[in-house]
């Protein structure tokens, strides 16, 4: 293992102007830890929120960004028996959430803010905060799993799993949305996807979406969704929009259905007519990524169904700031990644 490592770091403040490459000491793993030579990382919308300084007072520089990454084990501390040198692994977004109810301090340990993230050549952490990646994926593909993949999985399995034959409405074509499409198809659900681009309709159909609606040309898309479902509405909405889309998502779901709220790209303060909720027994469920046990379940499903994430573009390590700019432009279809090794 090298004595030093390169990492991208917010050094003198947050913001793109303060994201620089630094050289740091590469610390060997202590007892109970492993060191990973990172091969790839992927970006999420959350990483732009961190960059813009809008993720809360606890997220402060100096900080290595990005939560999603994958690499290979290159050093093992004393007492670690579950990993071997060369294993392909992913660090966990929530290192201290193993299963069950989230720990009260889980947000204090989130990778990429407040804790250092994975946009670095080497990453050393507790062995308990790492999971083996699915064997059918490359390291770049596995780098898409810790936040985006697990969030989509959690949205389809909580509070109860989607059942074959149910209908799922998915908003958008980012990483979480396309993971949700792949998982919903594997679960036997009928899928409807919203997109802003006619160009992406064919791409979504190629990925197995049964129905696609352009919300730019159909601004009252909830009415179309109800028509497409014979007036019933969908069983579950994967709500990735936020303030401007939440009301229509609620209108599009069936009586007793579930709206899973994940994103807030269109704003954080939503106004909801309460009768839409109270008279129709709607379940409004929030999802915050997921725990290690769910990650293991997702990985088994990925291997069994030979699922692969959709990757839009991969940037070299030295051009990582361009990956942030590309994600901010919001023209991507799937995941935006950075190759590290």
N, C-alpha and C positions, 0 to 999 in steps of 0.2 A: 504494500500500500504506500502511496506517495506521502512525502512529508508535508507537502502543502497542497492546497486545492484552490481552484478558481470558483468564484460564485458571483452571481448578480445580487446586488444589495442596494436597498434604499439607505443611503449613507448619511446625508446631512438633512434629510427631511423626506417626506413622501412626495409623489408626483414623478412624472416621467423624466424630468430634468435631473432628478436625484438618483436615478437608477444607473448604477455604475458597476463595473467588474472590479472585484477586490481579490487579493490573494490572502488566504488565511492558513493557519496551522491545521493540518488534518489530524484530528485527535483519534487515537486508537480506541477501540471499544473496551469499556470496563466490563466487569462481571455482569452477566445478564444482558449485555448489549451485542449488537452486530453493526458492522459497517457495510454500506452499500455503495458500489460504484454506479452512480446514476447514469442511465442510458438515455432517458427521455422524460419530458414533462409536458403537461397539457394545461391550457388556460381555461378558466371559467369566468363568467360575468362577475363573480365575486372579486376576482383579482383586479378588475378595473375599479371596483368600489374601494378596495384597499389602496390602490394607487392614488385615487382621488381624495384620500383622507376621510372617507365617509363610513368607515367600519367601526367607529367607536374610539373612545379615548385610550383604550388599552393597546391599540395597534400603533406602535411607535417605532421609528428607526433607532438604531440600525436594524434592518429586517431583510432576510432573504425571502423573496416572494414565491408564490405558487404552492398549491396543496397537493396536486395530482402528479405522481411520477412513478417510474419503475426503473429497476436496475438489477444488478447481480451482487450477491453477497461475496465480499472479498476478505472479510476478517470477522472472527467470532470470539466473543468474550467468554470467560470461564463460566461454566454452568449452563450454557445454551446447548440444547440437544435437538431442537425441532428444525434447525436449519443446517444446510451443508454449504460449503464453498461452491459458488457457481449458481446457486438457486436464484431463479428470477422472482423478485418480490416487489410488493408495493407498500410504502408506508401508509398508515391509516390517517385519514383526515382528523378523526378524533382519537388520539392515541390512548386515551383512558376510558373509552366506552366499549366494553367487551360484549355486553348483552343486556337485555331488559331495559329498565327505566334509565334515561340518561343521567349521569352524575351531575350534580349541581354546578360543578366547576368545569364542565366539558368545554365551554367556550374560551377558557383561559389557555387551552392547549391546542387550539386549532392551528394546523400547519398553514404557513403563508400569512400569518397574522392572527393572534399575537405571537405565536411561536414561529421560529425560522422555518421556511419552506424548503422546497426541493430543487430550486433552480441553481444547483451546485454540482460540482463534479463528484463529491463524496458526501454521504449522509449517514451519520451515526446516531442510533437511537436504541431504546429498549427493544429486545426481541419480541416482547408482547405487543408492541405497537406496529408490527409488520405482519403481512400475510403473503403466502405464496400466490403468484399470479396464475391464471388459467394457462394450461399447457398449449392451447391452440392459438395463443396470441403472440405477436412480436412484442418487444419491449415498448415500442411506440404505441401500439394498441393497448397494452396493459396500463400505460400511463394515463389513459382516459378513464380509468375505473374508480379511483378512490372517492371522488366527490360526484362527478357527473353520472357515472354508471350506477353507483350505489343509491344516489338520490332517486333515479328513475325506478330502480328495483323496489325501494321502500315505498314509493308512491303507488305502486301496483300491488303491494303485498300488505299494506297497512291502510285502515285498521283491520281489514280482512283481505285475503288474496282475491284477485280477479279470477272469475270462473270462466271456463270455455263457453262461448256463445254470448257473453256480455259485450257491450259496446263501450269503447273508450275513445274519448275526444282528447286530442293532444294539441296543445298550442305551440306552434313554432317549429323551427328546423335546426335548432342548436344541438349541442351535445346531449343534454338531458332528454330533449324531445325525441331524438332519433334512437337513443337507448330505449326510451319508453315504447317506441314503435316496435323495435326488435323484440323486447320482452313480452309485450302484449300479444304479438303474433305467436310467439312460442307458447303462450298460455292459452291460445285458441280464441282470443277475443277478436271482435270486429273493430277495426280501427278507422277513425276519421281524424285527419290532420289539417290544421289551419296553417296557411302560408301567405306571405305577402307577394309572392312572385309566381306568375304562370310558368316561368322557366323551371321552377322547382317542383311543379306538379308531376311532370314525367319522372323526375328523379325519385319522388316519394312513391309513385306507383311502382317503380322498379324495386323499391325496398319492401314492397308488399302492402302499402297502405290501400285499403279497399276504397276509401273515399277521401277526396281532398277538396278543401274550400279556400278560395282566395279571399281573405278578409278585407283586402283593399277594394276589390270590386263588389264585395258583398258585405258592407259595413254592419248590417243587421244580421250577422251570421247565425245568431242563436235561433232565429226563425227558420232558417234553412236547415239547421241541425234537427229541429223538431219535425220538420217535414220529412227529412231523410229517415227519421226513426218512427214514421207513422204517428206522429203526435206524442209519442211517449217520452222522448228525451234519452240521453245516453246514461249508462250506469255509472260512469266515472269520468271526471274531467281532470286532466293533468294541467293545472292552471299555472302557466309560466309567465303570464303577462303582468299581473299586478292590478293597480288601481283602475286602469281604463278598460280592463277586460273582465274583471271579476263578476260584475253584475250579469253580463251576457253569459258567462260560464254557468252561473246559477240558473239562469233562465233555460239553458240548454240541457240541464241534467234532469233526470226523471224524478218523480215523487219518491222520496226515500233514498235517492242516489247520493253520491259522494263527490265533492269538489276538493281536490288535493291542491293546496296552495304551496307553491315553491318559489316562484320568482316575483320580482317587483320592478321589471325593466321599464314599465310605463308609469311608475309612481308608487308611493308607499301608503298614501291615505285614500282609502276607497269608501264610497258611500253606497250602502246596500239597503234597498227597500226591505224592511224586516218581514213583511208578509210573504215575500218570496221564500224566506227561510222558514218562518214559523208555521205557515199553513201547508208546507209541502214536505216537512220532515227531512230537510236537507242536512246532510252531514258535512260540515266544513272542517277539513282535516289538514293540519300543517305537517310538513315533513322537513326535517333537518338532517340531510344525508342519511346516516344509519350507523349501526354498530358492527363490530368485528364478526359476530355470529352471522348477521345478515350478509356481510361481504362474502363469507365462506359459502353460504347458500347460493348467492348470485354466481359465484365462480363455478360452482357445480352445474348450474343451469347454462352458463356460457359454454362450458366444455361439452355438455350433453347435446346442446342444440347447435353447436359450432357457430355461435354468434360472434361477430366482429364489429367493433365500433366503426362508424363512418368518420374518416379523417379528411378534412378539407385541405389543409396545408401544413407542411412541416418546415420550420425555420431553423437554420443552424444556430448553435449556441451563441456565437458572437453577434448575431442579429436578433437576439431576444426582444429588444425594444420594438422592433418592427412587428413582432407577433402581437404585442399589446395593441399597437396601432391598427393592425389588421382586424383584430377582434372588435375593437371599438367602432370600426367602420360598419360592422353588422351585416356584411354581405356573405358571410361564411355559411356553409352547409355542412354541419357536423363539427368536429373538433379541430381546434388550432393547437399545434404542438411545437415543441422545441426539441431538437436532437442535441443531446449533451455530449455523448462520447463520439 
